[in-house]
């Protein structure tokens, strides 16, 4: 698709970051350089490469260039711990690992554990320079036939501690995202401003439709509300994908209404709970439509709230997308009638191939309906209202969503337990005006101070996992079968009576 755009509109802007601009002709040539280099290095179709870096034009070109060679991409979060990054690269099977200087510094202590060849995406001294690794200008890769089932990317569900699960998405699944986007105003005139990282599926569901349909992607290395608004106005942005905390920060700026955002056609949101009040404020003060997606990186079923069309349904996450079958099941796997509260499961053609190297966990993520359909279990609890709109009630799992990123309390708890004075611990997500949610640890201590334990854990956790507050407690509340009652802890914290 990108080659076709390069032929039709060679000087059209494909990628912009800061003041640098890459045309479709230039992007097409970069992709050829990447694909030919991969073939030269013996990376076969269906194999993978790994990338761990901040957003850049080189990152974007590398990602789509690998796809041209039929090679899947494993984008890894730089905020992950060094040991976790090593584990994800190893799990992906990547023979090549592309990093920038910041990540190289983070990995300095574990570099000898990385089996893959390291390429310096930013041209630093920590590996072969990306420009030198590329095939020479003009070298064309051998054509590769792409089967829809071939792996497109491996998105790791938790770039934290332990062994994150690699979600394998196919070319067919990603193409479905592009096909769906045509109804949202994407096309050659679209200008998408993306301020979330390229390793996040949140970003990719907007990145690929923009390029696939011939638009312009404007990349921000890091989100900054003032800079975002300035770019949006100057570049006449038409589309964007943001997580709720970003919408909150933008709408809270006193100068928000002074920016000309009249070019916007459609805004999107996903990844975390999006309050009805915030949606209403966006609709009132920000031109263009607003669509919220509820779904999983694993795929299955997606709900869409076309907020500008249903302003009375802002408390919901909308209706099943066309072709998506969303159902509610009870704890025994029985389907519930409309209005029943239970786990949300979804079926569609846009479903992962499975968890990489984890067939047992792939099977555990699937619910098979009486009519034989395979549904992906979301772990979220909800119900359908009388009009068929899905209301989220709670998260069955205890995952924390902070700034749009998934954080697993069990990963944090495992680190806290390494402190010799910790007898027990439970981590919950507490409300945060800045991040949406933030981790708070309730700790049964044998004598150490709460702040000492927090400092110990935070020194060993990834940036997004760090504990905001540690609270000492005599005993963790548990159910009659011994399960920690995290809801009680969360409620205590919110009520201002921790412990």
MIZA-633363 format. One record per residue (C-alpha): x, y, z; residue number from 1; residue in one letter. Coordinates in pm, whole numbers. Example, Ala and Ser with C-alpha at 12.3 -4.5 7.8 and 13.67 -1.06 7.14 Angstrom:
// MIZA-633363
1230/-450/780/1/a
1367/-106/714/2/s
// end
This chain:
// MIZA-633363
0/0/0/1/x
283/238/84/2/x
456/154/-246/3/x
135/248/-427/4/x
120/583/-247/5/x
486/643/-334/6/x
405/586/-701/7/x
91/801/-700/8/x
203/1085/-470/9/x
581/1056/-429/10/x
619/1399/-268/11/x
328/1357/-27/12/x
430/1373/338/13/x
430/1031/504/14/x
607/1101/835/15/x
678/1422/1024/16/x
865/1463/1352/17/x
955/1807/1478/18/x
1076/1991/1165/19/x
1184/1678/978/20/x
959/1545/702/21/x
981/1220/504/22/x
789/1185/178/23/x
626/864/56/24/x
908/830/-200/25/x
1167/854/78/26/x
976/620/308/27/x
941/366/27/28/x
1317/379/-31/29/x
1390/340/341/30/x
1160/40/354/31/x
1345/-117/63/32/x
1670/-63/250/33/x
1532/-231/561/34/x
1374/-525/377/35/x
1684/-587/164/36/x
1910/-572/470/37/x
1694/-825/652/38/x
1708/-1057/353/39/x
2084/-1009/331/40/x
2113/-1105/699/41/x
1907/-1420/645/42/x
1596/-1308/837/43/x
1320/-1512/671/44/x
950/-1429/630/45/x
766/-1526/947/46/x
1070/-1457/1167/47/x
1089/-1148/1387/48/x
1305/-854/1490/49/x
1285/-662/1818/50/x
1285/-284/1871/51/x
1324/-100/2202/52/x
1350/274/2158/53/x
1167/603/2184/54/x
951/712/1891/55/x
1142/828/1584/56/x
1113/835/1206/57/x
1374/558/1190/58/x
1162/346/1425/59/x
856/395/1205/60/x
1045/319/882/61/x
1207/11/1035/62/x
869/-125/1145/63/x
702/-97/804/64/x
1023/-198/623/65/x
1035/-524/816/66/x
677/-595/712/67/x
780/-559/347/68/x
1019/-851/405/69/x
743/-1052/574/70/x
925/-1014/906/71/x
724/-956/1224/72/x
816/-683/1470/73/x
833/-713/1849/74/x
815/-355/1983/75/x
928/-346/2345/76/x
863/-73/2602/77/x
1184/111/2707/78/x
1032/159/3053/79/x
1057/-217/3118/80/x
1322/-348/3352/81/x
1649/-464/3192/82/x
1587/-829/3283/83/x
1238/-812/3136/84/x
1367/-660/2812/85/x
1623/-939/2782/86/x
1346/-1195/2838/87/x
1117/-1043/2575/88/x
1392/-1023/2312/89/x
1479/-1386/2382/90/x
1115/-1496/2370/91/x
1059/-1320/2037/92/x
1342/-1517/1878/93/x
1473/-1200/1714/94/x
1823/-1226/1562/95/x
1841/-844/1542/96/x
1767/-599/1822/97/x
1732/-228/1741/98/x
1784/17/2029/99/x
1858/385/2091/100/x
2118/536/2325/101/x
1882/564/2623/102/x
1789/198/2608/103/x
2149/95/2548/104/x
2245/273/2870/105/x
1964/96/3057/106/x
2084/-240/2926/107/x
2453/-182/2994/108/x
2456/-426/3286/109/x
2283/-709/3097/110/x
2421/-657/2745/111/x
2612/-985/2757/112/x
2280/-1170/2809/113/x
2136/-1045/2479/114/x
2185/-1304/2206/115/x
2062/-1084/1921/116/x
2289/-854/1721/117/x
2238/-494/1837/118/x
2181/-216/1584/119/x
2193/148/1697/120/x
1870/296/1565/121/x
1992/649/1642/122/x
2341/588/1505/123/x
2512/575/1845/124/x
2822/382/1943/125/x
2627/105/2122/126/x
2590/-109/1809/127/x
2618/-104/1432/128/x
2473/228/1311/129/x
2130/191/1150/130/x
2243/389/842/131/x
2537/150/795/132/x
2319/-157/852/133/x
2069/-55/580/134/x
2117/-202/234/135/x
2273/46/-10/136/x
2039/293/-182/137/x
1875/144/-487/138/x
1898/-219/-375/139/x
1555/-380/-407/140/x
1440/-662/-179/141/x
1308/-984/-326/142/x
927/-974/-336/143/x
757/-1158/-51/144/x
408/-1308/-71/145/x
215/-1219/245/146/x
-37/-1467/381/147/x
-305/-1307/602/148/x
-219/-1548/884/149/x
149/-1451/889/150/x
261/-1272/1208/151/x
263/-895/1174/152/x
383/-804/1522/153/x
429/-942/1871/154/x
292/-703/2132/155/x
402/-790/2485/156/x
118/-760/2733/157/x
332/-652/3026/158/x
676/-501/2981/159/x
744/-543/3350/160/x
897/-825/3555/161/x
862/-1198/3508/162/x
769/-1337/3170/163/x
531/-1111/2974/164/x
300/-1274/2719/165/x
368/-1195/2353/166/x
43/-1130/2166/167/x
87/-1235/1803/168/x
-125/-1026/1566/169/x
-151/-1123/1200/170/x
-137/-926/875/171/x
-507/-1005/832/172/x
-588/-857/1172/173/x
-398/-535/1103/174/x
-550/-503/756/175/x
-891/-527/922/176/x
-799/-222/1130/177/x
-712/-35/810/178/x
-1034/-138/637/179/x
-1238/-26/939/180/x
-1065/311/939/181/x
-1196/413/598/182/x
-1530/496/758/183/x
-1353/731/1002/184/x
-1228/983/746/185/x
-878/842/698/186/x
-731/892/351/187/x
-470/1098/162/188/x
-589/1419/329/189/x
-565/1280/683/190/x
-303/1420/920/191/x
-273/1206/1235/192/x
-99/1341/1542/193/x
32/1053/1755/194/x
184/1125/2095/195/x
171/777/2246/196/x
468/545/2180/197/x
508/321/1877/198/x
545/12/2096/199/x
186/57/2214/200/x
-105/-105/2034/201/x
-300/211/2117/202/x
-73/401/1878/203/x
-52/134/1612/204/x
-429/112/1556/205/x
-406/473/1429/206/x
-54/463/1281/207/x
-114/185/1029/208/x
-452/310/899/209/x
-299/654/840/210/x
-9/521/631/211/x
-210/241/472/212/x
-463/491/338/213/x
-203/748/229/214/x
-221/1009/504/215/x
47/1186/706/216/x
163/1069/1049/217/x
295/1341/1281/218/x
502/1183/1557/219/x
574/1320/1902/220/x
861/1160/2093/221/x
693/1245/2421/222/x
353/1391/2505/223/x
345/1750/2622/224/x
5/1921/2632/225/x
124/2266/2523/226/x
338/2129/2242/227/x
57/1897/2131/228/x
-185/2187/2089/229/x
72/2397/1905/230/x
145/2113/1660/231/x
-223/2035/1613/232/x
-294/2394/1516/233/x
15/2443/1298/234/x
-10/2112/1112/235/x
-388/2134/1066/236/x
-430/1791/1224/237/x
-742/1593/1130/238/x
-708/1275/1341/239/x
-557/1174/1674/240/x
-546/887/1920/241/x
-514/978/2287/242/x
-560/800/2618/243/x
-798/952/2877/244/x
-526/1108/3094/245/x
-401/1300/2790/246/x
-749/1430/2714/247/x
-775/1535/3078/248/x
-447/1729/3069/249/x
-535/1899/2742/250/x
-886/2004/2847/251/x
-754/2136/3181/252/x
-521/2386/3015/253/x
-644/2745/3064/254/x
-537/2829/2707/255/x
-706/2529/2541/256/x
-985/2736/2383/257/x
-737/2977/2229/258/x
-609/2716/1982/259/x
-764/2670/1638/260/x
-854/2300/1624/261/x
-1118/2338/1353/262/x
-929/2103/1119/263/x
-1011/1797/1331/264/x
-1231/1534/1169/265/x
-1211/1256/1427/266/x
-1054/1191/1766/267/x
-1012/848/1921/268/x
-961/710/2270/269/x
-884/369/2414/270/x
-677/184/2679/271/x
-833/311/3002/272/x
-1164/421/3158/273/x
-1286/745/2996/274/x
-1525/936/3221/275/x
-1857/1059/3086/276/x
-1784/1411/3211/277/x
-1455/1425/3026/278/x
-1614/1293/2706/279/x
-1882/1561/2733/280/x
-1619/1832/2775/281/x
-1429/1710/2468/282/x
-1748/1706/2262/283/x
-1838/2057/2376/284/x
-1505/2229/2324/285/x
-1306/2030/2065/286/x
-1428/2026/1702/287/x
-1472/1698/1517/288/x
-1614/1361/1616/289/x
-1510/1148/1913/290/x
-1493/768/1907/291/x
-1402/549/2204/292/x
-1284/192/2145/293/x
-1318/-81/2404/294/x
-1126/-396/2324/295/x
-805/-586/2379/296/x
-471/-611/2205/297/x
-560/-980/2174/298/x
-858/-878/1962/299/x
-1177/-1077/1974/300/x
-1454/-822/2006/301/x
-1449/-445/2000/302/x
-1713/-199/2113/303/x
-1729/151/1969/304/x
-1892/453/2124/305/x
-1953/714/1856/306/x
-1982/979/2124/307/x
-2093/1266/1899/308/x
-2384/1054/1772/309/x
-2490/924/2115/310/x
-2432/1203/2368/311/x
-2676/1034/2607/312/x
-2460/720/2620/313/x
-2133/869/2737/314/x
-2137/647/3048/315/x
-2100/342/2821/316/x
-1830/213/2586/317/x
-2078/187/2301/318/x
-2206/-93/2083/319/x
-2030/-390/1922/320/x
-1843/-282/1609/321/x
-1985/-415/1279/322/x
-1907/-784/1249/323/x
-1817/-815/1619/324/x
-2005/-1046/1854/325/x
-1987/-941/2221/326/x
-2143/-1156/2492/327/x
-2158/-1168/2872/328/x
-2084/-1490/3059/329/x
-2101/-1592/3424/330/x
-1824/-1752/3629/331/x
-1927/-2097/3504/332/x
-1901/-1992/3141/333/x
-2276/-1969/3078/334/x
-2404/-1688/2860/335/x
-2616/-1431/3042/336/x
-2922/-1251/2902/337/x
-2917/-879/2832/338/x
-2885/-689/3157/339/x
-2690/-966/3329/340/x
-2358/-873/3485/341/x
-2059/-1091/3401/342/x
-1734/-1124/3211/343/x
-1719/-966/2866/344/x
-1608/-1196/2582/345/x
-1576/-1109/2214/346/x
-1553/-1272/1872/347/x
-1452/-1128/1535/348/x
-1214/-1192/1249/349/x
-976/-947/1419/350/x
-831/-1190/1670/351/x
-472/-1270/1765/352/x
-304/-1584/1638/353/x
-228/-1658/2003/354/x
29/-1594/2275/355/x
381/-1650/2145/356/x
521/-1985/2265/357/x
232/-2020/2514/358/x
-39/-2251/2380/359/x
-169/-2321/2733/360/x
-230/-1953/2802/361/x
-381/-1908/2457/362/x
-633/-2182/2538/363/x
-709/-2025/2877/364/x
-791/-1694/2707/365/x
-1061/-1851/2489/366/x
-1429/-1918/2562/367/x
-1613/-2138/2314/368/x
-1983/-2069/2281/369/x
-2247/-2342/2243/370/x
-2262/-2260/1871/371/x
-1889/-2330/1839/372/x
-1754/-1973/1807/373/x
-1421/-1886/1969/374/x
-1439/-1579/2192/375/x
-1153/-1395/2363/376/x
-1207/-1345/2736/377/x
-1145/-984/2840/378/x
-1127/-1023/3218/379/x
-1357/-718/3236/380/x
-1701/-722/3392/381/x
-1997/-542/3239/382/x
-2354/-556/3114/383/x
-2557/-444/2815/384/x
-2825/-184/2871/385/x
-3170/-202/2711/386/x
-3042/-30/2396/387/x
-2746/-265/2345/388/x
-2476/-33/2478/389/x
-2208/-192/2696/390/x
-2158/-59/3047/391/x
-1830/-146/3220/392/x
-1886/-241/3583/393/x
-1539/-336/3703/394/x
-1223/-521/3603/395/x
-1225/-886/3690/396/x
-850/-882/3692/397/x
-669/-643/3919/398/x
-471/-479/3641/399/x
-387/-112/3694/400/x
-407/125/3397/401/x
-175/420/3452/402/x
-136/680/3178/403/x
-285/430/2933/404/x
-33/157/3019/405/x
-119/-178/3173/406/x
48/-252/3506/407/x
10/-587/3677/408/x
3/-571/4058/409/x
142/-924/4091/410/x
464/-811/3919/411/x
508/-527/4169/412/x
417/-750/4463/413/x
685/-1001/4362/414/x
950/-728/4382/415/x
824/-589/4714/416/x
837/-939/4863/417/x
1210/-951/4793/418/x
1261/-707/5083/419/x
1358/-919/5384/420/x
1122/-735/5619/421/x
807/-776/5408/422/x
569/-1037/5547/423/x
283/-970/5306/424/x
182/-718/5041/425/x
-105/-622/4814/426/x
-88/-358/4540/427/x
-398/-178/4417/428/x
-470/97/4170/429/x
-561/423/4342/430/x
-725/714/4158/431/x
-476/969/4025/432/x
-560/1302/3864/433/x
-234/1286/3669/434/x
-224/921/3555/435/x
-580/794/3589/436/x
-456/529/3832/437/x
-132/479/4021/438/x
3/182/4222/439/x
-33/190/4600/440/x
116/-88/4812/441/x
-34/-213/5140/442/x
244/-387/5332/443/x
265/-606/5640/444/x
615/-525/5766/445/x
839/-703/6013/446/x
994/-372/6116/447/x
1108/-176/5812/448/x
958/167/5745/449/x
711/205/5462/450/x
926/458/5278/451/x
1233/232/5297/452/x
1038/-56/5142/453/x
897/172/4872/454/x
1246/299/4782/455/x
1377/-60/4771/456/x
1101/-169/4533/457/x
1106/138/4309/458/x
1478/96/4249/459/x
1397/-244/4096/460/x
1074/-166/3910/461/x
1014/-27/3562/462/x
932/343/3539/463/x
560/292/3483/464/x
535/41/3771/465/x
677/250/4051/466/x
477/267/4373/467/x
329/607/4449/468/x
265/532/4816/469/x
342/252/5058/470/x
113/200/5356/471/x
184/-26/5652/472/x
-104/-243/5763/473/x
-132/-500/6044/474/x
-313/-760/5836/475/x
-443/-779/5479/476/x
-818/-835/5449/477/x
-898/-1177/5304/478/x
-1203/-1377/5202/479/x
-1298/-1705/5367/480/x
-1092/-1891/5105/481/x
-788/-1671/5170/482/x
-812/-1438/4871/483/x
-693/-1084/4943/484/x
-986/-843/4920/485/x
-824/-570/4714/486/x
-1152/-387/4669/487/x
-1161/-324/5044/488/x
-808/-183/5037/489/x
-892/41/4743/490/x
-1208/164/4912/491/x
-1020/236/5234/492/x
-763/437/5046/493/x
-1021/640/4855/494/x
-1210/707/5177/495/x
-892/840/5334/496/x
-874/568/5597/497/x
-592/337/5480/498/x
-506/67/5727/499/x
// end
